[in-house]
């Protein structure tokens, strides 16, 4: 765990999916470094408990929580609006929230759940917060992707899961979308002082899979996850990209174990990046207002 970092004193950071796993570890590390940290979770009790624990463990009282079910586009909008009412700067946004759904589910908006939570949610939240992020430059946006994107290709005619699609493949495709979004956003933000990078955290032992198949899913995941790394290990690259001076000014990169590596060939398809952006903007109701991004 990183200790106090003078460069993070006075910085405001938001971490989504921060009540468990690598999100919680990332939030704790940023608080330990001295930053103001907004923990985003959907459960009031867990969010409150997480904040109290981080404050106690780090001695940093500047930790708070904001509530949102990020699969709901309205709740994403409400989260962004609440943040802007309470803060006028955001130096670090870590888009960490995500899940895998082995069976097809739809969100409150009628969108396929994996697509809504893993891609549209960070796309919309980031765009809604871009004005305060750019006003905070130098600032950083960190997107948690995964190595499972390798081998996937984007099917722009079927971005949302069909009933016969495999849940794992749908999840892997959403991780490819995270990279396409990262590279397109980095291009749009060139010259603004805001960096955008993505990462693979490793195969992490967490509660990630346990929303599938009830008790059976929990048992299966407990067995599968035995050889996996801990959330503390898995969070290191997120923490590094969010706070290390070594990556100041580095943008449009994909990191594994705190090192930049090449992502899949499909992730660098500039046409797919632009088309995914356009479709995502239409589905989330964003209007194009400037070259550096979109606002509601």
N, C-alpha and C positions, 0 to 999 in steps of 0.2 A: 504494500500500500504506500502511495506517495505521501510525503510529509508536507509541511507548510511550504508554499510556493509564493514568493513575493509578487510574482507576475499575475497571480490569480486573485490577489486581494482587491476587493472592489468589483470584481467581475460577476456578472449575473449569468447563471447557467440553467438551462432547462433540460431535464432528462425524462423521456417518456418511457413507460413500462418500467418504472423505477421502484416498484414495491417488492420485487424479487429478482433473483438471478443476477446477470451481469449489469442490468440497469441499476439495481440497488447498490451493487459494489461501486459502479461508476459514480453514482450520486454521492456515496459516502467518501470516496476518494477526493472528489472535487470540493466537498465541504471541508475535508481534512486539510486541503491546500489553502483554505481560507476564502473560497468563493461563496457567494450567495447562491443557493441551489433551490430550484423549484422541482419538486418530485411530482410527476404526473402519474396518477393511477385512477382506476375506475371504482375501487371499493373504498368507502370512507374510513372504515375501521382499519384496514390494512395500511392505507395511506397515512393516517394519523399515527399508527404504531411505527411505521417506517421513519417518519419525521422525528418522533421522540427518540427512537433508537439512534439515529444518525447524530442528533444533537448531543446525546449523552456520550456516544463513542468518540466524537470529534471535538467536543467543547465549543462547537460553532452554533450559535443560536440563529444564524441567518439561513435557516432551512425551513421551507414551507411546502405545502402541497396544494395542488389544484386537481380537481376531479374531472374526468372525462372518459366516456366509453368511446375510444377512438375509431371504432367501426362505424360510428354515427357521424356523418358529415356535419350535422347541426351542432353536435357536441364539440367537434373540432373547432367550428366557428366560435362557439361560446367560450371555449378555452382560450383561443387567441384574443377574443374581446376582453375577457377577464384579465389576461396578462397585461394588455395594453392599458387597462384602467389603473393597474397597480404599479406598472414599471414603464419607463420610457427607453430602456436600453436592454439588449440581450446580446451578450458576447459569445455565448456558446449554446448551440442547440444540438442535442444528441437524440436523433430519431432512432430509438432502440426498440420500441414496442413492436411486437409481431407474434404470430402464432401459426401453427399448422393445423389444418382441419382435414382429417382423413375422409369424412363424409361431407357432402355439399350442404352448405348453410347459406342463408341470405341475411343481410343486415337489415336494419330498420328502414333503410332507403331502398330496399329491394335489390341491392348489389350483392354479388357473390362475396362471401365473407373474407376469404383470403385476399382477394383483389382490393377490397375496401380497406381492410386493416393494414395489410403489409405495404401497399403501394399508395392508394389514394389518400389515406390518412397523412403520411409524412409529406406527400406532395402538397396537399391543401394547407396543412399547418405551417409548413415552411414558407409558402407563398404569402399566407396571411400575416406572417411575422417578418417578412423581408424588409419592410420599411424600418422597423426598430433594429433589426440586425445590421442593415447597412449603415444606419445612423451610429452604430456602436463600433464600427470598424477601427482597428483590426478585429474581426470576429470570425467564428468558425462554425461550420455546419458539419456534423458527423452522422453518416448514415450506416446503420448496421445491416450489411448484406450477408452473403454466405458463399462458401466455395461450391455449394450445390448448384449454383447458377451455371457451372461449366457443363457444356453439352446441350444447354437449352437454347431455343430460338424463340423470338417473339412472334406470335401469331396475332397480328393486329385485327384480324377478323373475329377472333375468339379470345379477347383479353379476359373475359369472365368465364369461369369454369362451367362446363356443360355436365350434365348428370353422369355421363360415362367417363369423364376424365379422372385420372389417377390423382389422389390427394397429394402425394409426394411431388409429382411432376408440377402440379399447380403451384405448390409452395416454392419449388425451385425456380419456376418462371417468375414468381413475384420477386425473388431475390435478384434475378436478371433485371427486372424493372427498376429495382433500387439503384443498380449501377447505371443504367441508361439515364435515369433521372439525375444521378450525381454528376455525370459527365456533361449533360445538357445544362444543368444549373451552373456548373463551374464555368462553362463557356459564357453564359449570360451574365455572370457576375465578374467576369474578367475586368480587372482595373478598379474594382470597388473596394478592395481591401478585405473582402469576405472570401474565405476559402471553403471549399466543399470537398470532402473526401469520404470514401467508403471503406469498409473493412469486413474481414471474415474473423469472427471471434475464436474459432476453433469449435470442436464438438464438445459442448458444455453440458455438464451434469446439472440439470435444473428441473423446474416444473413445466418445461416447455411443451411436452407432449401430453400432459395429463388431462387436457380438456377433451380427449378422445376416448370413447368406449368405457367411460365410467371407471369402476374399480379395476376391471381387466386392463384398461389402458395404463393405469397407475402401476400395476404389477409388471406389465410388459416393459414400461419405461424404466422401472427400477432395475430390471435385469440388463436391458440394453445400455443403460447409462453407466454401468459399473466401471468400464475402462475409460470413461470420458474425463476431461479436465474439470477442475472446480470453477465456480463462477468467478472467484478471485483471479484465477489464471486467465479465464476467458475475457475478463473486463480490461486487461492490461492495454490492449490496442485502442480501445475506446478512450481510456484515460489518457493515453499517450497523444492521440490525435486531438483531444479536447484541451490539453493543457501544456504539452511539452514545447519549449522554445525551439527545439530542433526542427519542428515542422511549421514554424511561423512562415507564412507566405507560400507554403506548398499547397497546391490545389489540383483537383481533377485526377486524384490518384486512388488506387486500391491497395490496401495494406493487409498483410498477414504477419502476425508476430512482430508488429511494430516496424515492418519493412515494406517498402513499396514493391509490388509485383504486378505482372501483367494479368489482367482479367481475361475472360474468354473473348475470342474474336468477335462474337455476336454483340458483345457489350459495347464495342467501339463503332457500331453501325450508326453513323450520324443521321441518316434518314430515319431510322427506327427511333432514335432519341427524340427528334423533332416531332414525329408523328405521335409517339406516345405522349409527349407533352401536350399536344393539341387535343387529343382525345381526353386526357385527364382533366384539362382545363374545362372542356365542355361538360364532362360528367360531374364536376364539382361546382360548376356555375361560376367559374372565374372569367373575368374579362381581361383582355390584353391591354395593359396600360403603359408599359415601358419595356425597353430592351432588357432590363435586368431582372424581370420577373413579372408576376401578375399579382394583382390585389383584388379583393372582392369588391 
